Amino acid sequence: NNVLSGTPHAAIRLSNTTAPGFSIKGNTIGENLAGAAANNGLVGISLLSTANGNTIGGEGSGEGNLLSDAVPDPLNPTMNAIQVAGDNNTILGNRIGVGSNGSVRNLFSGIQLITDADGNTIGGDTAASQNEISNIKNDAVQIRKAFEYARSGGFPLIVCAPEPAALDAIEAMVREFDIKVG
C-alpha cells in the first residue's frame, strides 16, 4: 500500500506487461499520509498501450485503490483517475472522486479507455467488484475510440452500479454506436 501525491504526470504508470500482468492494489493517490487532499498530476493510474492483462483494484478488503485530487479550482479539475490504452485489463473495487474520509474530491474523469483498448472489464456483478465513481466533471466512464471501430464492436465490457447518471451515459453510448446488449 502506497500513498502517492505531487507527481506531475501519472502517479503509477505501467507499460510492456502481458497477462497475467501486475496488480495495482490498495494505493491512495491524491492524499497525504494524514488523509488531507494533495495535488496529483494529470493521471492517477495510467496503463499504456503495451500494458496488457493487469488488474487495478480488487474485491478483497483493502484491495481497491483510492483516487482523488486536491484542485485549486474545484469547478475545473484536471486529473483523470484511471486511463487505459492496453488490452484485457480489469478495473474493479476502486473509490474514485472521494477522500478516505468520504469528502468530495473533484476529478476531470473517472475511467478513460483510449485508442485501441480492447477486452477491458470495468467493475463486476458483485458489490465488492463495483467501482465507486463520484464527483466527476466530465464522464464517469469515457470510451475514446474512432466511430467506425466502435461500430464494429470494439467496446469493453462495462458493469456499473445502478446509478441513474451512469446508466444514462451508457444508454446514450449504446444508442449512438448501435451496440447490441444481450
PyMOL commands that place a pseudoatom at each C-alpha (Angstrom):
pseudoatom trace, name=CA, resn=ASN, resi=1, chain=A, elem=C, hetatm=0, pos=[0.000, 0.000, 0.000]
pseudoatom trace, name=CA, resn=ASN, resi=2, chain=A, elem=C, hetatm=0, pos=[1.433, 3.321, -1.096]
pseudoatom trace, name=CA, resn=VAL, resi=3, chain=A, elem=C, hetatm=0, pos=[0.392, 6.934, -0.559]
pseudoatom trace, name=CA, resn=LEU, resi=4, chain=A, elem=C, hetatm=0, pos=[1.168, 8.903, -3.728]
pseudoatom trace, name=CA, resn=SER, resi=5, chain=A, elem=C, hetatm=0, pos=[0.763, 12.600, -4.476]
pseudoatom trace, name=CA, resn=GLY, resi=6, chain=A, elem=C, hetatm=0, pos=[2.600, 15.513, -6.013]
pseudoatom trace, name=CA, resn=THR, resi=7, chain=A, elem=C, hetatm=0, pos=[3.544, 13.765, -9.244]
pseudoatom trace, name=CA, resn=PRO, resi=8, chain=A, elem=C, hetatm=0, pos=[3.479, 15.946, -12.378]
pseudoatom trace, name=CA, resn=HIS, resi=9, chain=A, elem=C, hetatm=0, pos=[2.134, 13.282, -14.770]
pseudoatom trace, name=CA, resn=ALA, resi=10, chain=A, elem=C, hetatm=0, pos=[0.989, 9.827, -13.576]
pseudoatom trace, name=CA, resn=ALA, resi=11, chain=A, elem=C, hetatm=0, pos=[1.285, 8.554, -10.015]
pseudoatom trace, name=CA, resn=ILE, resi=12, chain=A, elem=C, hetatm=0, pos=[1.514, 4.963, -11.340]
pseudoatom trace, name=CA, resn=ARG, resi=13, chain=A, elem=C, hetatm=0, pos=[2.285, 4.069, -14.965]
pseudoatom trace, name=CA, resn=LEU, resi=14, chain=A, elem=C, hetatm=0, pos=[2.590, 0.587, -16.466]
pseudoatom trace, name=CA, resn=SER, resi=15, chain=A, elem=C, hetatm=0, pos=[3.915, -0.423, -19.883]
pseudoatom trace, name=CA, resn=ASN, resi=16, chain=A, elem=C, hetatm=0, pos=[5.246, -3.593, -21.532]
pseudoatom trace, name=CA, resn=THR, resi=17, chain=A, elem=C, hetatm=0, pos=[3.258, -6.076, -19.453]
pseudoatom trace, name=CA, resn=THR, resi=18, chain=A, elem=C, hetatm=0, pos=[1.493, -9.228, -20.572]
pseudoatom trace, name=CA, resn=ALA, resi=19, chain=A, elem=C, hetatm=0, pos=[-1.020, -11.457, -18.818]
pseudoatom trace, name=CA, resn=PRO, resi=20, chain=A, elem=C, hetatm=0, pos=[-1.029, -12.367, -16.020]
pseudoatom trace, name=CA, resn=GLY, resi=21, chain=A, elem=C, hetatm=0, pos=[0.457, -8.899, -15.648]
pseudoatom trace, name=CA, resn=PHE, resi=22, chain=A, elem=C, hetatm=0, pos=[0.580, -6.827, -12.496]
pseudoatom trace, name=CA, resn=SER, resi=23, chain=A, elem=C, hetatm=0, pos=[-1.900, -5.985, -9.755]
pseudoatom trace, name=CA, resn=ILE, resi=24, chain=A, elem=C, hetatm=0, pos=[-2.191, -2.403, -8.540]
pseudoatom trace, name=CA, resn=LYS, resi=25, chain=A, elem=C, hetatm=0, pos=[-3.966, -2.683, -5.196]
pseudoatom trace, name=CA, resn=GLY, resi=26, chain=A, elem=C, hetatm=0, pos=[-4.552, -0.680, -2.045]
pseudoatom trace, name=CA, resn=ASN, resi=27, chain=A, elem=C, hetatm=0, pos=[-2.896, 2.566, -3.108]
pseudoatom trace, name=CA, resn=THR, resi=28, chain=A, elem=C, hetatm=0, pos=[-4.001, 6.039, -2.062]
pseudoatom trace, name=CA, resn=ILE, resi=29, chain=A, elem=C, hetatm=0, pos=[-3.456, 8.617, -4.790]
pseudoatom trace, name=CA, resn=GLY, resi=30, chain=A, elem=C, hetatm=0, pos=[-4.093, 12.332, -4.252]
pseudoatom trace, name=CA, resn=GLU, resi=31, chain=A, elem=C, hetatm=0, pos=[-3.933, 12.362, -0.443]
pseudoatom trace, name=CA, resn=ASN, resi=32, chain=A, elem=C, hetatm=0, pos=[-1.094, 12.769, 2.027]
pseudoatom trace, name=CA, resn=LEU, resi=33, chain=A, elem=C, hetatm=0, pos=[-0.380, 10.448, 4.972]
pseudoatom trace, name=CA, resn=ALA, resi=34, chain=A, elem=C, hetatm=0, pos=[-2.744, 12.449, 7.189]
pseudoatom trace, name=CA, resn=GLY, resi=35, chain=A, elem=C, hetatm=0, pos=[-5.631, 11.911, 4.739]
pseudoatom trace, name=CA, resn=ALA, resi=36, chain=A, elem=C, hetatm=0, pos=[-5.722, 15.521, 3.565]
pseudoatom trace, name=CA, resn=ALA, resi=37, chain=A, elem=C, hetatm=0, pos=[-6.153, 16.317, -0.119]
pseudoatom trace, name=CA, resn=ALA, resi=38, chain=A, elem=C, hetatm=0, pos=[-2.866, 16.680, -2.002]
pseudoatom trace, name=CA, resn=ASN, resi=39, chain=A, elem=C, hetatm=0, pos=[-2.256, 17.699, -5.602]
pseudoatom trace, name=CA, resn=ASN, resi=40, chain=A, elem=C, hetatm=0, pos=[-1.519, 14.969, -8.100]
pseudoatom trace, name=CA, resn=GLY, resi=41, chain=A, elem=C, hetatm=0, pos=[-0.620, 15.077, -11.788]
pseudoatom trace, name=CA, resn=LEU, resi=42, chain=A, elem=C, hetatm=0, pos=[-2.744, 14.548, -14.876]
pseudoatom trace, name=CA, resn=VAL, resi=43, chain=A, elem=C, hetatm=0, pos=[-3.485, 10.842, -14.287]
pseudoatom trace, name=CA, resn=GLY, resi=44, chain=A, elem=C, hetatm=0, pos=[-3.699, 8.718, -11.162]
pseudoatom trace, name=CA, resn=ILE, resi=45, chain=A, elem=C, hetatm=0, pos=[-3.059, 5.306, -12.765]
pseudoatom trace, name=CA, resn=SER, resi=46, chain=A, elem=C, hetatm=0, pos=[-2.018, 5.007, -16.414]
pseudoatom trace, name=CA, resn=LEU, resi=47, chain=A, elem=C, hetatm=0, pos=[-1.797, 1.783, -18.413]
pseudoatom trace, name=CA, resn=LEU, resi=48, chain=A, elem=C, hetatm=0, pos=[-0.047, 2.472, -21.708]
pseudoatom trace, name=CA, resn=SER, resi=49, chain=A, elem=C, hetatm=0, pos=[-0.934, 0.621, -24.930]
pseudoatom trace, name=CA, resn=THR, resi=50, chain=A, elem=C, hetatm=0, pos=[1.651, -2.071, -24.134]
pseudoatom trace, name=CA, resn=ALA, resi=51, chain=A, elem=C, hetatm=0, pos=[0.212, -2.714, -20.642]
pseudoatom trace, name=CA, resn=ASN, resi=52, chain=A, elem=C, hetatm=0, pos=[-1.946, -5.809, -21.059]
pseudoatom trace, name=CA, resn=GLY, resi=53, chain=A, elem=C, hetatm=0, pos=[-3.566, -8.250, -18.643]
pseudoatom trace, name=CA, resn=ASN, resi=54, chain=A, elem=C, hetatm=0, pos=[-3.277, -6.160, -15.468]
pseudoatom trace, name=CA, resn=THR, resi=55, chain=A, elem=C, hetatm=0, pos=[-5.659, -5.708, -12.551]
pseudoatom trace, name=CA, resn=ILE, resi=56, chain=A, elem=C, hetatm=0, pos=[-6.357, -2.320, -10.961]
pseudoatom trace, name=CA, resn=GLY, resi=57, chain=A, elem=C, hetatm=0, pos=[-8.024, -2.778, -7.581]
pseudoatom trace, name=CA, resn=GLY, resi=58, chain=A, elem=C, hetatm=0, pos=[-9.695, -5.918, -6.321]
pseudoatom trace, name=CA, resn=GLU, resi=59, chain=A, elem=C, hetatm=0, pos=[-12.648, -7.396, -4.490]
pseudoatom trace, name=CA, resn=GLY, resi=60, chain=A, elem=C, hetatm=0, pos=[-10.911, -8.130, -1.177]
pseudoatom trace, name=CA, resn=SER, resi=61, chain=A, elem=C, hetatm=0, pos=[-10.725, -5.841, 1.823]
pseudoatom trace, name=CA, resn=GLY, resi=62, chain=A, elem=C, hetatm=0, pos=[-8.214, -3.038, 1.154]
pseudoatom trace, name=CA, resn=GLU, resi=63, chain=A, elem=C, hetatm=0, pos=[-7.520, -4.122, -2.449]
pseudoatom trace, name=CA, resn=GLY, resi=64, chain=A, elem=C, hetatm=0, pos=[-9.285, -1.207, -4.120]
pseudoatom trace, name=CA, resn=ASN, resi=65, chain=A, elem=C, hetatm=0, pos=[-7.355, 1.976, -4.848]
pseudoatom trace, name=CA, resn=LEU, resi=66, chain=A, elem=C, hetatm=0, pos=[-8.488, 5.395, -3.644]
pseudoatom trace, name=CA, resn=LEU, resi=67, chain=A, elem=C, hetatm=0, pos=[-8.051, 8.051, -6.351]
pseudoatom trace, name=CA, resn=SER, resi=68, chain=A, elem=C, hetatm=0, pos=[-8.670, 11.709, -5.552]
pseudoatom trace, name=CA, resn=ASP, resi=69, chain=A, elem=C, hetatm=0, pos=[-7.024, 15.073, -6.033]
pseudoatom trace, name=CA, resn=ALA, resi=70, chain=A, elem=C, hetatm=0, pos=[-6.750, 18.485, -4.420]
pseudoatom trace, name=CA, resn=VAL, resi=71, chain=A, elem=C, hetatm=0, pos=[-7.601, 21.062, -7.020]
pseudoatom trace, name=CA, resn=PRO, resi=72, chain=A, elem=C, hetatm=0, pos=[-7.171, 24.817, -6.659]
pseudoatom trace, name=CA, resn=ASP, resi=73, chain=A, elem=C, hetatm=0, pos=[-10.422, 25.365, -8.570]
pseudoatom trace, name=CA, resn=PRO, resi=74, chain=A, elem=C, hetatm=0, pos=[-12.991, 22.600, -7.815]
pseudoatom trace, name=CA, resn=LEU, resi=75, chain=A, elem=C, hetatm=0, pos=[-15.034, 23.681, -10.845]
pseudoatom trace, name=CA, resn=ASN, resi=76, chain=A, elem=C, hetatm=0, pos=[-12.091, 22.971, -13.171]
pseudoatom trace, name=CA, resn=PRO, resi=77, chain=A, elem=C, hetatm=0, pos=[-10.395, 19.746, -12.080]
pseudoatom trace, name=CA, resn=THR, resi=78, chain=A, elem=C, hetatm=0, pos=[-7.707, 18.344, -14.383]
pseudoatom trace, name=CA, resn=MET, resi=79, chain=A, elem=C, hetatm=0, pos=[-6.895, 14.820, -13.151]
pseudoatom trace, name=CA, resn=ASN, resi=80, chain=A, elem=C, hetatm=0, pos=[-8.155, 11.646, -14.809]
pseudoatom trace, name=CA, resn=ALA, resi=81, chain=A, elem=C, hetatm=0, pos=[-8.320, 8.881, -12.212]
pseudoatom trace, name=CA, resn=ILE, resi=82, chain=A, elem=C, hetatm=0, pos=[-7.548, 5.840, -14.398]
pseudoatom trace, name=CA, resn=GLN, resi=83, chain=A, elem=C, hetatm=0, pos=[-6.523, 5.879, -18.051]
pseudoatom trace, name=CA, resn=VAL, resi=84, chain=A, elem=C, hetatm=0, pos=[-6.207, 2.622, -20.017]
pseudoatom trace, name=CA, resn=ALA, resi=85, chain=A, elem=C, hetatm=0, pos=[-4.800, 2.177, -23.525]
pseudoatom trace, name=CA, resn=GLY, resi=86, chain=A, elem=C, hetatm=0, pos=[-3.818, -1.509, -23.135]
pseudoatom trace, name=CA, resn=ASP, resi=87, chain=A, elem=C, hetatm=0, pos=[-5.867, -4.669, -23.622]
pseudoatom trace, name=CA, resn=ASN, resi=88, chain=A, elem=C, hetatm=0, pos=[-7.515, -7.229, -21.324]
pseudoatom trace, name=CA, resn=ASN, resi=89, chain=A, elem=C, hetatm=0, pos=[-7.165, -5.260, -18.099]
pseudoatom trace, name=CA, resn=THR, resi=90, chain=A, elem=C, hetatm=0, pos=[-9.599, -5.428, -15.183]
pseudoatom trace, name=CA, resn=ILE, resi=91, chain=A, elem=C, hetatm=0, pos=[-10.602, -2.398, -13.093]
pseudoatom trace, name=CA, resn=LEU, resi=92, chain=A, elem=C, hetatm=0, pos=[-12.638, -3.227, -10.010]
pseudoatom trace, name=CA, resn=GLY, resi=93, chain=A, elem=C, hetatm=0, pos=[-13.355, -2.200, -6.438]
pseudoatom trace, name=CA, resn=ASN, resi=94, chain=A, elem=C, hetatm=0, pos=[-11.813, 1.284, -6.621]
pseudoatom trace, name=CA, resn=ARG, resi=95, chain=A, elem=C, hetatm=0, pos=[-13.040, 4.509, -4.982]
pseudoatom trace, name=CA, resn=ILE, resi=96, chain=A, elem=C, hetatm=0, pos=[-12.745, 7.444, -7.370]
pseudoatom trace, name=CA, resn=GLY, resi=97, chain=A, elem=C, hetatm=0, pos=[-13.516, 11.099, -6.622]
pseudoatom trace, name=CA, resn=VAL, resi=98, chain=A, elem=C, hetatm=0, pos=[-13.796, 10.819, -2.836]
pseudoatom trace, name=CA, resn=GLY, resi=99, chain=A, elem=C, hetatm=0, pos=[-11.341, 11.152, 0.021]
pseudoatom trace, name=CA, resn=SER, resi=100, chain=A, elem=C, hetatm=0, pos=[-10.653, 8.421, 2.561]
pseudoatom trace, name=CA, resn=ASN, resi=101, chain=A, elem=C, hetatm=0, pos=[-12.945, 10.315, 4.950]
pseudoatom trace, name=CA, resn=GLY, resi=102, chain=A, elem=C, hetatm=0, pos=[-15.739, 10.471, 2.333]
pseudoatom trace, name=CA, resn=SER, resi=103, chain=A, elem=C, hetatm=0, pos=[-15.083, 14.107, 1.411]
pseudoatom trace, name=CA, resn=VAL, resi=104, chain=A, elem=C, hetatm=0, pos=[-15.692, 15.420, -2.107]
pseudoatom trace, name=CA, resn=ARG, resi=105, chain=A, elem=C, hetatm=0, pos=[-12.567, 15.340, -4.301]
pseudoatom trace, name=CA, resn=ASN, resi=106, chain=A, elem=C, hetatm=0, pos=[-13.430, 16.572, -7.792]
pseudoatom trace, name=CA, resn=LEU, resi=107, chain=A, elem=C, hetatm=0, pos=[-11.758, 14.906, -10.774]
pseudoatom trace, name=CA, resn=PHE, resi=108, chain=A, elem=C, hetatm=0, pos=[-11.982, 15.568, -14.509]
pseudoatom trace, name=CA, resn=SER, resi=109, chain=A, elem=C, hetatm=0, pos=[-12.893, 11.979, -15.432]
pseudoatom trace, name=CA, resn=GLY, resi=110, chain=A, elem=C, hetatm=0, pos=[-13.168, 8.646, -13.682]
pseudoatom trace, name=CA, resn=ILE, resi=111, chain=A, elem=C, hetatm=0, pos=[-12.050, 5.854, -16.005]
pseudoatom trace, name=CA, resn=GLN, resi=112, chain=A, elem=C, hetatm=0, pos=[-10.916, 6.513, -19.581]
pseudoatom trace, name=CA, resn=LEU, resi=113, chain=A, elem=C, hetatm=0, pos=[-10.430, 3.811, -22.202]
pseudoatom trace, name=CA, resn=ILE, resi=114, chain=A, elem=C, hetatm=0, pos=[-8.461, 5.313, -25.075]
pseudoatom trace, name=CA, resn=THR, resi=115, chain=A, elem=C, hetatm=0, pos=[-7.102, 4.354, -28.502]
pseudoatom trace, name=CA, resn=ASP, resi=116, chain=A, elem=C, hetatm=0, pos=[-7.458, 0.628, -29.179]
pseudoatom trace, name=CA, resn=ALA, resi=117, chain=A, elem=C, hetatm=0, pos=[-8.046, -0.570, -25.611]
pseudoatom trace, name=CA, resn=ASP, resi=118, chain=A, elem=C, hetatm=0, pos=[-9.770, -3.917, -26.211]
pseudoatom trace, name=CA, resn=GLY, resi=119, chain=A, elem=C, hetatm=0, pos=[-11.223, -6.559, -23.917]
pseudoatom trace, name=CA, resn=ASN, resi=120, chain=A, elem=C, hetatm=0, pos=[-11.054, -4.480, -20.748]
pseudoatom trace, name=CA, resn=THR, resi=121, chain=A, elem=C, hetatm=0, pos=[-13.524, -5.059, -17.909]
pseudoatom trace, name=CA, resn=ILE, resi=122, chain=A, elem=C, hetatm=0, pos=[-14.725, -2.262, -15.628]
pseudoatom trace, name=CA, resn=GLY, resi=123, chain=A, elem=C, hetatm=0, pos=[-16.435, -3.451, -12.449]
pseudoatom trace, name=CA, resn=GLY, resi=124, chain=A, elem=C, hetatm=0, pos=[-18.338, -6.665, -11.982]
pseudoatom trace, name=CA, resn=ASP, resi=125, chain=A, elem=C, hetatm=0, pos=[-21.606, -8.111, -10.804]
pseudoatom trace, name=CA, resn=THR, resi=126, chain=A, elem=C, hetatm=0, pos=[-20.819, -8.213, -7.078]
pseudoatom trace, name=CA, resn=ALA, resi=127, chain=A, elem=C, hetatm=0, pos=[-20.916, -5.228, -4.730]
pseudoatom trace, name=CA, resn=ALA, resi=128, chain=A, elem=C, hetatm=0, pos=[-17.199, -5.643, -3.940]
pseudoatom trace, name=CA, resn=SER, resi=129, chain=A, elem=C, hetatm=0, pos=[-16.243, -5.500, -7.636]
pseudoatom trace, name=CA, resn=GLN, resi=130, chain=A, elem=C, hetatm=0, pos=[-18.086, -2.283, -8.436]
pseudoatom trace, name=CA, resn=ASN, resi=131, chain=A, elem=C, hetatm=0, pos=[-16.073, 0.928, -8.750]
pseudoatom trace, name=CA, resn=GLU, resi=132, chain=A, elem=C, hetatm=0, pos=[-17.416, 3.867, -6.750]
pseudoatom trace, name=CA, resn=ILE, resi=133, chain=A, elem=C, hetatm=0, pos=[-17.154, 6.855, -9.087]
pseudoatom trace, name=CA, resn=SER, resi=134, chain=A, elem=C, hetatm=0, pos=[-18.409, 10.269, -7.979]
pseudoatom trace, name=CA, resn=ASN, resi=135, chain=A, elem=C, hetatm=0, pos=[-17.619, 13.990, -8.148]
pseudoatom trace, name=CA, resn=ILE, resi=136, chain=A, elem=C, hetatm=0, pos=[-16.554, 13.829, -11.795]
pseudoatom trace, name=CA, resn=LYS, resi=137, chain=A, elem=C, hetatm=0, pos=[-16.702, 16.916, -14.037]
pseudoatom trace, name=CA, resn=ASN, resi=138, chain=A, elem=C, hetatm=0, pos=[-16.627, 15.129, -17.397]
pseudoatom trace, name=CA, resn=ASP, resi=139, chain=A, elem=C, hetatm=0, pos=[-17.534, 11.410, -17.627]
pseudoatom trace, name=CA, resn=ALA, resi=140, chain=A, elem=C, hetatm=0, pos=[-17.522, 8.668, -15.002]
pseudoatom trace, name=CA, resn=VAL, resi=141, chain=A, elem=C, hetatm=0, pos=[-16.524, 6.185, -17.725]
pseudoatom trace, name=CA, resn=GLN, resi=142, chain=A, elem=C, hetatm=0, pos=[-15.243, 7.552, -21.020]
pseudoatom trace, name=CA, resn=ILE, resi=143, chain=A, elem=C, hetatm=0, pos=[-14.538, 5.485, -24.129]
pseudoatom trace, name=CA, resn=ARG, resi=144, chain=A, elem=C, hetatm=0, pos=[-12.482, 7.421, -26.653]
pseudoatom trace, name=CA, resn=LYS, resi=145, chain=A, elem=C, hetatm=0, pos=[-12.356, 5.393, -29.856]
pseudoatom trace, name=CA, resn=ALA, resi=146, chain=A, elem=C, hetatm=0, pos=[-12.856, 6.089, -33.515]
pseudoatom trace, name=CA, resn=PHE, resi=147, chain=A, elem=C, hetatm=0, pos=[-16.519, 5.820, -34.556]
pseudoatom trace, name=CA, resn=GLU, resi=148, chain=A, elem=C, hetatm=0, pos=[-16.017, 3.016, -37.092]
pseudoatom trace, name=CA, resn=TYR, resi=149, chain=A, elem=C, hetatm=0, pos=[-14.008, 0.979, -34.606]
pseudoatom trace, name=CA, resn=ALA, resi=150, chain=A, elem=C, hetatm=0, pos=[-16.762, 1.361, -32.025]
pseudoatom trace, name=CA, resn=ARG, resi=151, chain=A, elem=C, hetatm=0, pos=[-19.447, 0.410, -34.536]
pseudoatom trace, name=CA, resn=SER, resi=152, chain=A, elem=C, hetatm=0, pos=[-17.584, -2.830, -35.321]
pseudoatom trace, name=CA, resn=GLY, resi=153, chain=A, elem=C, hetatm=0, pos=[-17.965, -3.925, -31.692]
pseudoatom trace, name=CA, resn=GLY, resi=154, chain=A, elem=C, hetatm=0, pos=[-14.598, -2.903, -30.261]
pseudoatom trace, name=CA, resn=PHE, resi=155, chain=A, elem=C, hetatm=0, pos=[-16.028, -1.961, -26.864]
pseudoatom trace, name=CA, resn=PRO, resi=156, chain=A, elem=C, hetatm=0, pos=[-15.058, -3.356, -23.482]
pseudoatom trace, name=CA, resn=LEU, resi=157, chain=A, elem=C, hetatm=0, pos=[-17.408, -4.995, -21.035]
pseudoatom trace, name=CA, resn=ILE, resi=158, chain=A, elem=C, hetatm=0, pos=[-18.738, -2.363, -18.636]
pseudoatom trace, name=CA, resn=VAL, resi=159, chain=A, elem=C, hetatm=0, pos=[-20.636, -3.274, -15.492]
pseudoatom trace, name=CA, resn=CYS, resi=160, chain=A, elem=C, hetatm=0, pos=[-21.941, -0.312, -13.484]
pseudoatom trace, name=CA, resn=ALA, resi=161, chain=A, elem=C, hetatm=0, pos=[-23.601, 0.150, -10.153]
pseudoatom trace, name=CA, resn=PRO, resi=162, chain=A, elem=C, hetatm=0, pos=[-27.205, 1.199, -10.702]
pseudoatom trace, name=CA, resn=GLU, resi=163, chain=A, elem=C, hetatm=0, pos=[-26.633, 4.957, -10.547]
pseudoatom trace, name=CA, resn=PRO, resi=164, chain=A, elem=C, hetatm=0, pos=[-29.011, 6.905, -12.780]
pseudoatom trace, name=CA, resn=ALA, resi=165, chain=A, elem=C, hetatm=0, pos=[-26.389, 9.279, -14.183]
pseudoatom trace, name=CA, resn=ALA, resi=166, chain=A, elem=C, hetatm=0, pos=[-24.005, 6.438, -15.080]
pseudoatom trace, name=CA, resn=LEU, resi=167, chain=A, elem=C, hetatm=0, pos=[-26.785, 4.382, -16.620]
pseudoatom trace, name=CA, resn=ASP, resi=168, chain=A, elem=C, hetatm=0, pos=[-27.976, 7.355, -18.702]
pseudoatom trace, name=CA, resn=ALA, resi=169, chain=A, elem=C, hetatm=0, pos=[-24.454, 7.829, -20.102]
pseudoatom trace, name=CA, resn=ILE, resi=170, chain=A, elem=C, hetatm=0, pos=[-24.122, 4.155, -21.004]
pseudoatom trace, name=CA, resn=GLU, resi=171, chain=A, elem=C, hetatm=0, pos=[-27.579, 4.044, -22.581]
pseudoatom trace, name=CA, resn=ALA, resi=172, chain=A, elem=C, hetatm=0, pos=[-26.624, 7.040, -24.722]
pseudoatom trace, name=CA, resn=MET, resi=173, chain=A, elem=C, hetatm=0, pos=[-23.459, 5.245, -25.907]
pseudoatom trace, name=CA, resn=VAL, resi=174, chain=A, elem=C, hetatm=0, pos=[-25.449, 2.093, -26.692]
pseudoatom trace, name=CA, resn=ARG, resi=175, chain=A, elem=C, hetatm=0, pos=[-27.871, 4.102, -28.837]
pseudoatom trace, name=CA, resn=GLU, resi=176, chain=A, elem=C, hetatm=0, pos=[-25.178, 6.239, -30.510]
pseudoatom trace, name=CA, resn=PHE, resi=177, chain=A, elem=C, hetatm=0, pos=[-22.976, 3.332, -31.550]
pseudoatom trace, name=CA, resn=ASP, resi=178, chain=A, elem=C, hetatm=0, pos=[-25.750, 0.781, -32.124]
pseudoatom trace, name=CA, resn=ILE, resi=179, chain=A, elem=C, hetatm=0, pos=[-24.304, -1.655, -29.585]
pseudoatom trace, name=CA, resn=LYS, resi=180, chain=A, elem=C, hetatm=0, pos=[-26.180, -4.912, -29.049]
pseudoatom trace, name=CA, resn=VAL, resi=181, chain=A, elem=C, hetatm=0, pos=[-26.842, -5.678, -25.393]
pseudoatom trace, name=CA, resn=GLY, resi=182, chain=A, elem=C, hetatm=0, pos=[-27.804, -9.210, -24.549]
for i in range(1, 182): cmd.bond("trace and resi %d" % i, "trace and resi %d" % (i + 1))
show_as sticks, trace
zoom trace
